[in-house]
């Protein structure tokens, strides 16, 4: 049911990209050209996706990022502002182009993604230090790994110092991210990321639980491993919680993980119990799989509640 509490205040620190998505019959093999596809140009980047998803679910959202001082950068900033997201923390640089992602999606909704980070890697610690008022304002702080690890580490450390709830989505996985595990209240890897972070081979929910427990011993308060069609599994100090994925007609899985993370943050900000928060996140991610593109696929709150039968 909709919460009667004030809207949670979510700060997202992360990336913003322009996405070029081609839908094809199958994903190309090395050296293969697959023709006959259709092109969708849209807005993406894990950070921006999570900010938009949280806003569409009813949160108050501020976004800290860096885009190029180019047409794409101005376009992204304007679109985020139109969503009702606070963009005072979106810096612009003339030293790098706005981040760009090239995405291929097959008929089953699977994707291949190549990213030119551009200005995302120009988001420095000094830039986020200037946004301490946003950290003071926030109740929940979200980060991913499409910006410099040093910047993410500073944000998570400052969030902990200020007693703010933090959520780290360790994607795309980078080896140096292991140092961030102990800074996260909620760590949300997928199977591959959980395996690389923990050193435990993840093949099924049982092995995912082993990996999650290993990551908890390294300092993460709660570890949630997303398992695609097999749902998600959470490991907490009180035990383990599993939830199934909702069956939907999959069109494009791009941004499904971002939808999951943002909706989890919103639900936690509404003080929902973890099983309920996970169901809400699972429904949001499922709906994101039913549409093409990253931000165009992100659902609004009434759609999620309808799917859940609220």
Phi and psi in degrees as a GROMACS rama.xvg file:
@    title "Ramachandran Plot"
@    xaxis  label "Phi"
@    yaxis  label "Psi"
@TYPE xy
-60.0638  142.482  UNK-2
-79.4661  143.12  UNK-3
-92.6204  -4.07742  UNK-4
-72.7497  161.578  UNK-5
-57.6596  152.469  UNK-6
-60.6186  134.073  UNK-7
-64.0149  148.043  UNK-8
-100.553  114.28  UNK-9
-116.251  126.499  UNK-10
-106.418  124.069  UNK-11
-110.24  126.841  UNK-12
-115.083  118.139  UNK-13
178.09  -152.649  UNK-14
-98.4947  159.305  UNK-15
-142.27  130.045  UNK-16
-133.502  161.116  UNK-17
-96.695  130.097  UNK-18
-105.714  133.565  UNK-19
-113.871  108.007  UNK-20
-111.211  126.037  UNK-21
-112.862  122.972  UNK-22
-91.3823  124.154  UNK-23
-130.214  169.26  UNK-24
-66.5702  -37.8171  UNK-25
-149.554  160.88  UNK-26
-73.325  138.331  UNK-27
-68.8016  141.339  UNK-28
-84.2176  165.283  UNK-29
-53.2931  127.194  UNK-30
83.2985  -2.71271  UNK-31
-96.8054  139.531  UNK-32
-104.037  123.959  UNK-33
-107.024  117.915  UNK-34
-107.894  174.914  UNK-35
88.1435  9.47638  UNK-36
-83.872  173.399  UNK-37
-119.724  147.144  UNK-38
-106.247  136.752  UNK-39
-126.624  123.355  UNK-40
-103.912  121.842  UNK-41
-147.942  -178.246  UNK-42
-97.6003  141.27  UNK-43
-152.996  -148.281  UNK-44
94.3252  129.757  UNK-45
-57.2968  -42.4761  UNK-46
-63.075  -50.0671  UNK-47
-63.5237  -38.8692  UNK-48
-59.3816  -44.9913  UNK-49
-67.4958  -36.3084  UNK-50
-64.1125  -46.0228  UNK-51
-64.6182  -43.7735  UNK-52
-60.6786  -45.504  UNK-53
-63.1039  -39.6741  UNK-54
-65.3853  -43.4  UNK-55
-66.5851  -19.7941  UNK-56
-91.1779  1.34224  UNK-57
107.984  1.33528  UNK-58
-79.0588  156.25  UNK-59
-83.2947  130.632  UNK-60
-131.593  135.987  UNK-61
-121.102  147.5  UNK-62
-128.331  131.071  UNK-63
-116.773  123.733  UNK-64
-160.906  -179.403  UNK-65
-138.104  127.703  UNK-66
-123.413  165.614  UNK-67
-73.5582  153.208  UNK-68
-84.1274  69.1142  UNK-69
-143.34  178.658  UNK-70
-59.2525  -40.4276  UNK-71
-65.1301  -39.7395  UNK-72
-63.7227  -45.9  UNK-73
-62.8611  -37.8874  UNK-74
-65.4036  -44.8084  UNK-75
-62.1278  -45.7511  UNK-76
-61.116  -43.6235  UNK-77
-64.9476  -39.6908  UNK-78
-66.393  -40.3093  UNK-79
-64.6145  -41.6372  UNK-80
-63.5022  -37.458  UNK-81
-65.0305  -29.7286  UNK-82
-71.0054  -13.0406  UNK-83
94.7903  18.6168  UNK-84
-93.2735  138.316  UNK-85
-71.4453  120.202  UNK-86
-116.096  15.7823  UNK-87
-61.0783  -25.0173  UNK-88
-89.8682  6.34829  UNK-89
-89.0684  103.449  UNK-90
-82.4452  159.688  UNK-91
-124.938  141.51  UNK-92
-130.707  145.865  UNK-93
-98.6496  9.34231  UNK-94
-95.0779  -8.75938  UNK-95
-155.271  152.471  UNK-96
-77.6962  157.624  UNK-97
-57.3798  141.47  UNK-98
-56.5825  145.087  UNK-99
-134.882  136.754  UNK-100
-120.165  134.889  UNK-101
-108.143  120.656  UNK-102
-126.058  133.86  UNK-103
-117.164  131.134  UNK-104
-123.632  132.582  UNK-105
-94.6941  -178.242  UNK-106
-65.8266  -20.3369  UNK-107
-91.8822  1.76829  UNK-108
88.011  0.160184  UNK-109
-75.1792  153.475  UNK-110
-134.533  160.132  UNK-111
-124.586  135.566  UNK-112
-133.229  131.861  UNK-113
-123.176  132.952  UNK-114
-123.42  134.184  UNK-115
-101.33  101.17  UNK-116
-61.3449  -35.4015  UNK-117
52.7891  -125.269  UNK-118
-64.2342  -19.6578  UNK-119
-58.7006  -35.2955  UNK-120
-80.5376  -0.520754  UNK-121
-96.1935  4.49562  UNK-122
-78.5731  99.3291  UNK-123
-90.6632  165.653  UNK-124
-58.8981  -39.5699  UNK-125
-60.5116  -37.8566  UNK-126
-63.9915  -44.9491  UNK-127
-75.1822  -28.3853  UNK-128
-60.5024  -31.2752  UNK-129
-72.7386  -9.44108  UNK-130
-107.351  29.8785  UNK-131
-61.7456  -27.4267  UNK-132
-63.7974  -32.7559  UNK-133
-67.3543  -38.2796  UNK-134
-66.6037  -37.705  UNK-135
-66.1388  -34.0563  UNK-136
-73.7105  -35.6295  UNK-137
-72.0038  151.59  UNK-138
-100.174  -31.7914  UNK-139
-130.99  134.956  UNK-140
-119.171  127.561  UNK-141
-117.568  137.198  UNK-142
-136.25  159.502  UNK-143
-134.472  -163.616  UNK-144
-121.906  32.927  UNK-145
-99.9783  10.8465  UNK-146
-127.619  169.176  UNK-147
-57.0296  138.53  UNK-148
-60.4635  -37.0174  UNK-149
-60.8779  -36.6823  UNK-150
-68.8548  -44.4757  UNK-151
-61.5649  -43.0834  UNK-152
-60.6644  -42.4928  UNK-153
-63.0473  -44.4876  UNK-154
-63.1136  -47.3326  UNK-155
-64.859  -39.4259  UNK-156
-65.2305  -41.511  UNK-157
-68.2476  -37.3568  UNK-158
-61.2741  -42.2969  UNK-159
-66.4431  -42.6162  UNK-160
-58.8905  -34.2346  UNK-161
-91.1709  0.700648  UNK-162
74.8005  25.1596  UNK-163
-90.7759  144.493  UNK-164
-71.164  131.15  UNK-165
-119.306  145.445  UNK-166
-131.032  122.467  UNK-167
-112.764  119.572  UNK-168
-97.9676  102.581  UNK-169
-78.9416  62.8832  UNK-170
-139.269  139.185  UNK-171
-70.602  144.398  UNK-172
-62.6711  135.698  UNK-173
-133.343  139.706  UNK-174
-56.7348  -36.6401  UNK-175
-69.5898  -8.22685  UNK-176
-69.4712  -14.5771  UNK-177
-58.6681  -30.0496  UNK-178
-71.1481  -12.2048  UNK-179
-90.8548  -15.4491  UNK-180
-54.8126  -44.9513  UNK-181
-71.0631  -10.7045  UNK-182
-91.4495  -8.68816  UNK-183
-98.9367  131.42  UNK-184
-71.9084  -43.1169  UNK-185
-123.833  124.282  UNK-186
-113.962  128.055  UNK-187
-127.081  66.8074  UNK-188
-79.1279  157.235  UNK-189
-86.7028  -173.326  UNK-190
-58.0455  -47.15  UNK-191
-64.5185  -44.0863  UNK-192
-66.3621  -39.9084  UNK-193
-62.4699  -40.1752  UNK-194
-64.9782  -45.3859  UNK-195
-70.0976  -34.1898  UNK-196
-73.3061  -36.9342  UNK-197
-97.1085  -24.8879  UNK-198
81.3092  5.24691  UNK-199
-99.3435  127.059  UNK-200
-64.4456  125.391  UNK-201
-108.233  114.367  UNK-202
-123.419  -17.5834  UNK-203
-162.311  175.834  UNK-204
-58.0532  -34.587  UNK-205
-64.9951  -45.9313  UNK-206
-71.7647  -29.1921  UNK-207
-62.7451  -36.8538  UNK-208
-66.4303  -37.7135  UNK-209
-63.2105  -44.7875  UNK-210
-62.617  -42.498  UNK-211
-62.7679  -42.1807  UNK-212
-64.7764  -38.0843  UNK-213
-62.4952  -39.2045  UNK-214
-70.3023  -31.6444  UNK-215
-64.8154  -35.7293  UNK-216
-67.5196  -17.5498  UNK-217
-92.8586  3.97962  UNK-218
121.168  -15.804  UNK-219
-69.0154  132.912  UNK-220
-68.5349  -48.4635  UNK-221
-133.544  131.9  UNK-222
-116.035  126.197  UNK-223
-119.94  115.593  UNK-224
-98.5813  119.569  UNK-225
-86.178  134.504  UNK-226
-121.702  24.9502  UNK-227
60.3777  -125.49  UNK-228
-65.9634  -13.2459  UNK-229
-93.8295  5.79835  UNK-230
90.6095  -139.966  UNK-231
-147.358  154.206  UNK-232
-133.278  129.304  UNK-233
-114.504  137.163  UNK-234
-118.671  120.595  UNK-235
-126.871  177.906  UNK-236
-64.5361  -22.7204  UNK-237
-95.9706  -1.06006  UNK-238
133.035  -151.829  UNK-239
-123.677  141.456  UNK-240
-129.531  131.269  UNK-241
-122.593  143.187  UNK-242
-135.806  143.575  UNK-243
-80.3685  160.025  UNK-244
-76.857  148.731  UNK-245
-84.7946  134.361  UNK-246
-72.9192  123.651  UNK-247
-140.91  165.229  UNK-248
-82.1223  107.342  UNK-249
-78.6544  127.035  UNK-250
-109.282  -42.0268  UNK-251
-160.928  120.518  UNK-252
-85.9089  -1.15309  UNK-253
-56.2019  130.394  UNK-254
75.9067  3.60174  UNK-255
-62.358  -41.278  UNK-256
-64.5229  -37.5457  UNK-257
-65.7917  -39.7379  UNK-258
-62.0561  -42.2877  UNK-259
-60.5595  -49.5807  UNK-260
-64.2125  -43.5924  UNK-261
-64.8492  -43.2708  UNK-262
-70.1294  -32.3707  UNK-263
-61.9921  -45.0143  UNK-264
-61.1095  -43.5307  UNK-265
-62.899  -45.6182  UNK-266
-63.8556  -40.7454  UNK-267
-65.3209  -37.3094  UNK-268
-64.9975  -23.8052  UNK-269
-89.5153  7.07826  UNK-270
63.8284  32.252  UNK-271
-73.995  148.752  UNK-272
-63.7658  151.414  UNK-273
-56.9651  -44.0755  UNK-274
-58.7659  -40.3853  UNK-275
-67.8799  -40.8155  UNK-276
-61.8672  -39.3983  UNK-277
-68.2495  -38.245  UNK-278
-64.0502  -42.0135  UNK-279
-61.2916  -43.996  UNK-280
-65.6799  -40.2917  UNK-281
-63.3543  -40.3455  UNK-282
-67.2137  -40.7228  UNK-283
-63.9143  -44.2219  UNK-284
-63.8013  -39.5143  UNK-285
-61.8701  -44.1813  UNK-286
-64.1902  -35.7985  UNK-287
-63.5482  -25.3893  UNK-288
-77.1961  -10.9378  UNK-289
-92.424  1.40988  UNK-290
-135.997  155.163  UNK-291
-78.1952  153.865  UNK-292
88.0462  171.693  UNK-293
-86.7303  -84.9279  UNK-294
-63.7921  -32.2913  UNK-295
-61.4458  -20.8416  UNK-296
-88.45  -11.2368  UNK-297
-75.6855  124.955  UNK-298
-81.9905  165.416  UNK-299
-97.8171  165.841  UNK-300
-59.9976  -40.6097  UNK-301
-63.8761  -32.2639  UNK-302
-67.3604  -40.5764  UNK-303
-65.6361  -44.3999  UNK-304
-66.5661  -33.7979  UNK-305
-64.4255  -43.4616  UNK-306
-62.7154  -36.2464  UNK-307
-80.8828  -8.29871  UNK-308
76.5303  25.1797  UNK-309
